[in-house]
Amino acid sequence: MLTLLCSLAWADDDTFFAGPGPERLSMATLEAGGAVRGRTGALLARVDDPAAIAALPEVLEVRHLRGRVLRIVLRKGVDDLAFARSMHGRRGVHWVHPDLRLALVPQAVPDDPWYAQEWHLDNTGQGGRIADVDINAPEAWALATGAGVTIAVIDTGVQLDHPDLVVIPGHDYVDRDDDPSPGSDDGAPHGTGVAGIAAAIGNNAYGVAGVAWASDVYAIRLIGGDTSTADLYDAFTEAVDAGAGVLSNSWGFYGCDGVPAAQVFGEMFDYAEDEGRGGLGSVVVFAAGNDNCDNSNDAMLSNSKVVVVGALEWWDQRASYSNYGAPLDIAAPTALLTTDLTSGGYGSYGGDDGFWEGFSGTSGSTPVVSGVVALMLEANPRLKAKHVRTVLADTAAKVDLQNAAWDDDGWSPYYGYGRIDAAAAVAAVAATAPAAPVPILLRDTVYVDRVILAWEPAVDPDGDVQRSAVRWWLDGVDAALATEFHTGEHHADLDGDVAVGDVVHWQVAAEDTWGVGAWSDVQSLTVIEKPAAVVDAGDEAQEPAAEPAACATGPGAFSVLGVIAVATALVRRRAGK
């Protein structure tokens, strides 16, 4: 009743106590400042007795956040500000205030002087050209900048000492050496420009910023002279073996007559998918081509393991030259400011020969996508290549609604699944791997018909754990040959799978949307005969009163009765199938 009276009395009061002291803040003042956009209607608090708070008639739900903070959801019609004020200063309430809606501004925008002219990253026009299209890069950078991810640029070579690039030299398949610097042909600057769009160093107060401005570039020179399909295969597999998470290819073949279905193409894509990133897969990105023709007959680009990129002009429509057709997956901006050869390149920008404005074609669009993929891989290192392809498609923005010919699956022959959205793609995959579950059955010996494994639920900051992965093997068997299974429970039994005398090794991991997290330490146990049953006065068989020797002890270890209870439950569950 007191709370309701307070709510009525303070209905027009827009203030709240920001902490345990007497200082109040005004919502009107906060909202006028721009950092606060309003209230969620819930409260945040720290209290000694959460159950007492949950029992209040005004409270619908109390949820424990990490640490000692609660989120209190109020019933419909309850004024959150008035309720917060009424709780302030009560015994056991350390502090309570509204859960505010905040206007967060990413602080990862780089300080590179020409960032403002890179409209494809952020078209807000902060000194640069106002465009109708961008990829929402600053929002993505709040989550990832590409750190720890290597982008392989398979192209005409990359200037190794360019001051705005971090380049790892690979092989030169034209001159047959280990210096993938650009040659002397007309297209020599091309690879350096591609590298800059994808990964020019950001936040270094110099030049431009790439989409993944904290990524390294692995340079391979494949273009500029005679090469072969063997060279192509070697270039791909070299990049994979070098640890590249993304293989960026801003090249193709002339026209749209159709690239033959040479098996080597499939083999190199399979290699990237199966061997890249420790089996998670390296992501292959390819330019659609610049001949304004249908490339549906291109067997290389039609491979399902390739992300094929079309070009968008700054007014958010397909570039007139950009190829179209069945292989197309996504579209990205082109005609961009990027790195150039510091001497003898395409041109100059701002008086510096090391940069050039106007890198166009699907060659310019492709490294935009490669950079976004690198951001995704940093945001979630457990991503599989197939996850990346799916998320890119699912988060792409639909454009040119009148002319794109979108089908029921959200695909267009001119835009693929739409314009790439870095912010949406990175946010969709950003996740922390669940911690290793803690085994709680710490026994050295178990009965042959009671081989039960158990573990505590995993700690997962994202809260999306779906099941557990368990693997076990016998002494003398290579752990790589372990039997692995998955379960939605926090316990499992090996009854019928092991025999007396077996030494069993096992470990467990939590599995979420993106795969298996960290594995627990290996646990070991020895299977023994079940001791003879003890018959009581009622002639009912009982478990022995004492445990067998060598039972382990430790934090969270099962009690004897707890193990028996789980075993009984498992028997009943099996009997009821």
TIZAKOL-135200 format. One record per residue (C-alpha): x, y, z. Coordinates in steps of 0.5 Angstrom, whole numbers, padded with zeros to 4 digits, always signed. Layout:
XYZ ...
//
This chain:
+0000+0000+0000 +0006+0005+0002 +0009+0004-0005 +0002+0005-0009 +0001+0011-0005 +0008+0014-0006 +0007+0012-0014 +0001+0017-0014 +0004+0022-0010 +0010+0022-0014 +0007+0021-0021 +0009+0027-0024 +0016+0027-0021 +0021+0025-0027 +0027+0024-0022 +0031+0018-0019 +0036+0016-0015 +0043+0014-0019 +0046+0011-0013 +0046+0010-0005 +0046+0017-0004 +0041+0023-0004 +0043+0025-0011 +0038+0025-0016 +0038+0025-0024 +0032+0028-0028 +0030+0024-0034 +0028+0030-0038 +0035+0033-0037 +0038+0026-0039 +0034+0026-0045 +0036+0033-0047 +0043+0031-0047 +0042+0026-0052 +0046+0020-0049 +0039+0017-0046 +0033+0016-0050 +0028+0014-0045 +0027+0008-0040 +0026+0001-0041 +0020+0000-0035 +0025-0004-0031 +0029-0003-0026 +0037-0005-0024 +0038-0006-0017 +0043-0009-0012 +0039-0012-0006 +0041-0017+0000 +0034-0021-0001 +0032-0022-0008 +0026-0026-0006 +0023-0021-0002 +0023-0016-0008 +0020-0022-0012 +0015-0022-0007 +0012-0015-0008 +0006-0014-0011 +0009-0009-0016 +0014-0014-0019 +0013-0019-0024 +0020-0022-0025 +0027-0021-0022 +0033-0024-0026 +0040-0024-0024 +0045-0021-0028 +0052-0023-0028 +0055-0021-0021 +0051-0018-0016 +0046-0014-0020 +0038-0016-0021 +0034-0013-0026 +0027-0012-0024 +0021-0013-0029 +0015-0009-0026 +0008-0011-0027 +0004-0007-0032 +0001+0000-0030 +0007+0001-0024 +0011+0007-0025 +0018+0005-0025 +0021+0012-0023 +0016+0012-0017 +0017+0005-0015 +0025+0006-0015 +0024+0012-0011 +0020+0008-0006 +0025+0003-0005 +0031+0008-0004 +0034+0007+0003 +0030+0001+0005 +0034-0004+0009 +0037-0009+0005 +0037-0004-0001 +0044-0002-0003 +0041+0002-0009 +0036+0002-0015 +0035+0006-0021 +0031+0005-0028 +0034+0001-0033 +0035+0007-0038 +0035+0006-0046 +0042+0009-0048 +0044+0012-0055 +0051+0009-0055 +0056+0011-0060 +0062+0007-0063 +0069+0009-0061 +0072+0005-0066 +0072+0010-0071 +0079+0011-0074 +0083+0017-0074 +0086+0016-0081 +0085+0023-0084 +0082+0021-0090 +0077+0016-0087 +0071+0022-0088 +0072+0021-0096 +0071+0013-0095 +0063+0014-0096 +0063+0006-0097 +0064+0005-0089 +0060+0011-0087 +0056+0015-0091 +0054+0021-0086 +0058+0026-0090 +0063+0028-0085 +0067+0032-0090 +0066+0027-0095 +0061+0025-0101 +0054+0024-0099 +0052+0017-0101 +0046+0013-0101 +0050+0007-0099 +0055+0005-0094 +0056-0002-0090 +0055+0001-0083 +0062+0000-0081 +0063+0004-0075 +0057+0000-0072 +0061-0007-0074 +0068-0004-0071 +0064-0003-0064 +0065-0011-0064 +0071-0013-0068 +0076-0009-0073 +0079-0016-0076 +0085-0017-0071 +0088-0024-0071 +0085-0025-0078 +0089-0026-0084 +0086-0024-0091 +0090-0027-0097 +0090-0022-0103 +0091-0027-0109 +0092-0022-0114 +0098-0018-0118 +0102-0017-0112 +0102-0013-0106 +0107-0007-0104 +0110-0010-0098 +0113-0004-0095 +0107+0000-0096 +0106+0005-0090 +0099+0004-0089 +0099-0004-0090 +0101-0010-0086 +0103-0015-0091 +0106-0022-0090 +0110-0024-0096 +0107-0031-0100 +0109-0034-0106 +0110-0030-0113 +0107-0035-0118 +0109-0031-0124 +0116-0030-0123 +0117-0036-0119 +0120-0033-0113 +0118-0031-0106 +0117-0024-0107 +0110-0022-0109 +0111-0015-0110 +0108-0012-0116 +0111-0013-0123 +0112-0008-0128 +0105-0009-0132 +0100-0004-0133 +0095-0008-0127 +0101-0008-0122 +0098-0003-0117 +0091-0007-0117 +0093-0012-0111 +0095-0006-0107 +0089-0003-0108 +0085-0009-0106 +0089-0010-0100 +0088-0003-0098 +0080-0003-0099 +0080-0010-0094 +0085-0008-0089 +0089-0002-0089 +0091+0000-0082 +0086+0004-0078 +0087+0009-0073 +0094+0010-0075 +0093+0018-0076 +0095+0016-0083 +0092+0015-0090 +0085+0011-0090 +0082+0005-0086 +0080-0002-0089 +0074-0005-0087 +0078-0010-0083 +0083-0005-0081 +0087-0009-0076 +0088-0015-0080 +0094-0017-0084 +0095-0018-0091 +0098-0025-0094 +0100-0023-0101 +0100-0028-0107 +0102-0026-0114 +0098-0030-0119 +0097-0025-0124 +0101-0021-0129 +0104-0027-0133 +0103-0034-0135 +0100-0038-0130 +0096-0045-0130 +0091-0049-0126 +0096-0052-0122 +0099-0045-0120 +0092-0043-0118 +0091-0049-0114 +0098-0048-0111 +0096-0041-0109 +0089-0043-0106 +0092-0048-0102 +0098-0044-0100 +0094-0039-0097 +0090-0044-0093 +0096-0047-0090 +0099-0040-0088 +0093-0039-0084 +0089-0034-0088 +0081-0034-0086 +0079-0030-0092 +0082-0031-0099 +0080-0025-0103 +0080-0026-0111 +0079-0019-0115 +0080-0023-0121 +0076-0028-0126 +0076-0029-0134 +0074-0025-0140 +0067-0025-0142 +0061-0030-0140 +0062-0036-0144 +0063-0040-0139 +0069-0043-0135 +0070-0050-0136 +0068-0055-0130 +0075-0057-0129 +0076-0061-0122 +0081-0057-0120 +0077-0051-0118 +0072-0056-0114 +0079-0059-0111 +0082-0052-0109 +0075-0050-0106 +0074-0057-0102 +0081-0056-0099 +0079-0049-0097 +0073-0051-0094 +0076-0058-0090 +0083-0055-0088 +0082-0048-0087 +0082-0045-0080 +0083-0052-0077 +0077-0055-0080 +0073-0049-0080 +0074-0047-0087 +0077-0041-0090 +0072-0037-0093 +0073-0036-0101 +0071-0029-0104 +0071-0028-0111 +0069-0022-0116 +0063-0023-0121 +0066-0020-0127 +0065-0013-0130 +0062-0015-0137 +0055-0014-0136 +0053-0021-0138 +0050-0027-0135 +0055-0031-0132 +0051-0037-0130 +0055-0042-0134 +0062-0040-0130 +0063-0047-0127 +0068-0044-0122 +0064-0038-0119 +0058-0043-0119 +0061-0047-0113 +0057-0047-0107 +0063-0046-0103 +0065-0039-0106 +0062-0032-0104 +0061-0028-0111 +0060-0021-0111 +0057-0016-0115 +0058-0008-0115 +0054-0003-0113 +0055+0005-0115 +0054+0010-0109 +0047+0011-0111 +0045+0004-0109 +0044+0001-0115 +0048-0005-0119 +0054-0002-0123 +0052-0002-0130 +0058-0007-0132 +0057-0012-0126 +0056-0019-0128 +0049-0022-0126 +0046-0029-0126 +0046-0035-0121 +0053-0035-0118 +0052-0028-0115 +0051-0028-0107 +0052-0021-0105 +0053-0014-0107 +0058-0009-0105 +0060-0001-0106 +0065+0000-0111 +0069+0006-0114 +0073+0007-0107 +0079+0011-0104 +0084+0006-0103 +0092+0005-0102 +0096+0005-0109 +0103+0004-0110 +0108+0009-0107 +0111+0010-0114 +0108+0009-0121 +0101+0007-0119 +0094+0009-0121 +0095+0016-0119 +0095+0020-0113 +0090+0023-0107 +0091+0029-0103 +0098+0030-0105 +0100+0023-0103 +0102+0018-0109 +0101+0012-0104 +0093+0013-0105 +0088+0013-0110 +0081+0015-0111 +0077+0011-0116 +0078+0004-0115 +0072+0001-0118 +0069-0005-0121 +0067-0012-0118 +0075-0012-0116 +0073-0006-0111 +0067-0009-0108 +0070-0016-0107 +0075-0014-0102 +0069-0010-0098 +0066-0017-0097 +0073-0020-0095 +0074-0015-0090 +0067-0016-0087 +0068-0023-0087 +0075-0022-0083 +0071-0018-0078 +0066-0024-0077 +0071-0029-0076 +0074-0024-0070 +0068-0023-0067 +0067-0031-0067 +0073-0035-0068 +0069-0041-0068 +0065-0040-0074 +0065-0045-0080 +0066-0042-0087 +0058-0045-0088 +0056-0040-0083 +0059-0034-0086 +0056-0035-0092 +0049-0036-0089 +0049-0030-0085 +0052-0026-0090 +0046-0028-0094 +0041-0027-0088 +0043-0020-0086 +0044-0017-0093 +0040-0011-0094 +0035-0011-0100 +0036-0005-0105 +0033-0003-0112 +0026-0006-0110 +0023-0004-0117 +0028-0007-0121 +0032-0013-0118 +0027-0018-0119 +0027-0021-0112 +0024-0028-0111 +0021-0031-0106 +0027-0033-0102 +0030-0026-0102 +0035-0027-0108 +0036-0023-0114 +0040-0025-0120 +0043-0017-0120 +0044-0017-0113 +0045-0024-0110 +0042-0023-0103 +0043-0016-0103 +0047-0011-0100 +0052-0013-0095 +0051-0010-0088 +0057-0011-0084 +0054-0009-0077 +0048-0014-0078 +0053-0019-0080 +0058-0018-0075 +0052-0017-0069 +0049-0024-0072 +0055-0028-0070 +0058-0024-0065 +0059-0029-0059 +0063-0032-0053 +0065-0039-0053 +0062-0043-0047 +0067-0045-0041 +0068-0052-0040 +0063-0055-0036 +0066-0058-0029 +0066-0065-0028 +0062-0067-0022 +0063-0075-0022 +0070-0075-0019 +0071-0083-0018 +0077-0087-0019 +0073-0093-0019 +0066-0095-0021 +0061-0101-0022 +0060-0104-0028 +0053-0103-0029 +0053-0096-0026 +0058-0092-0030 +0055-0085-0030 +0058-0079-0032 +0056-0072-0029 +0058-0065-0030 +0055-0058-0028 +0052-0053-0033 +0057-0049-0037 +0058-0042-0036 +0056-0038-0042 +0056-0031-0043 +0051-0031-0049 +0046-0036-0045 +0045-0040-0052 +0048-0047-0050 +0044-0052-0053 +0047-0059-0051 +0053-0062-0048 +0059-0066-0052 +0062-0072-0049 +0068-0076-0051 +0071-0082-0048 +0076-0087-0050 +0079-0093-0046 +0086-0094-0044 +0091-0095-0049 +0087-0092-0055 +0089-0086-0058 +0084-0080-0056 +0084-0078-0063 +0079-0084-0064 +0075-0082-0058 +0067-0084-0058 +0063-0077-0058 +0056-0076-0057 +0052-0070-0056 +0046-0070-0050 +0041-0065-0047 +0043-0067-0040 +0048-0066-0035 +0049-0073-0034 +0050-0080-0038 +0052-0087-0037 +0056-0092-0041 +0053-0098-0038 +0054-0104-0043 +0059-0100-0047 +0065-0102-0042 +0067-0108-0038 +0070-0110-0032 +0078-0107-0031 +0077-0102-0037 +0080-0095-0035 +0076-0090-0038 +0078-0083-0040 +0073-0078-0041 +0071-0070-0042 +0066-0066-0044 +0064-0059-0047 +0058-0055-0048 +0055-0054-0055 +0052-0047-0057 +0049-0045-0064 +0056-0044-0067 +0059-0051-0064 +0063-0054-0059 +0066-0049-0053 +0072-0051-0049 +0073-0058-0047 +0074-0060-0039 +0080-0063-0036 +0080-0071-0038 +0077-0075-0032 +0079-0082-0031 +0076-0088-0028 +0077-0095-0027 +0071-0100-0028 +0070-0106-0022 +0065-0111-0021 +0059-0109-0017 +0060-0111-0010 +0056-0117-0007 +0049-0114-0005 +0047-0114+0002 +0040-0117+0004 +0036-0114+0009 +0031-0117+0014 +0026-0116+0008 +0030-0120+0003 +0031-0113-0001 +0037-0112-0005 +0041-0106-0003 +0047-0102-0005 +0053-0103+0000 +0053-0098+0005 +0060-0097+0004 +0063-0094-0003 +0069-0098-0006 +0076-0096-0004 +0079-0090-0008 +0073-0086-0009 +0076-0079-0011 +0074-0073-0007 +0074-0065-0009 +0069-0059-0010 +0062-0061-0013 +0063-0069-0012 +0057-0073-0012 +0055-0076-0006 +0054-0084-0005 +0046-0083-0005 +0047-0078-0011 +0050-0083-0015 +0045-0088-0013 +0039-0083-0015 +0042-0081-0022 +0043-0089-0023 +0036-0090-0021 +0033-0085-0025 +0037-0087-0031 +0034-0094-0030 +0027-0092-0030 +0028-0087-0036 +0031-0093-0040 +0026-0098-0038 +0020-0093-0040 +0023-0092-0047 
//
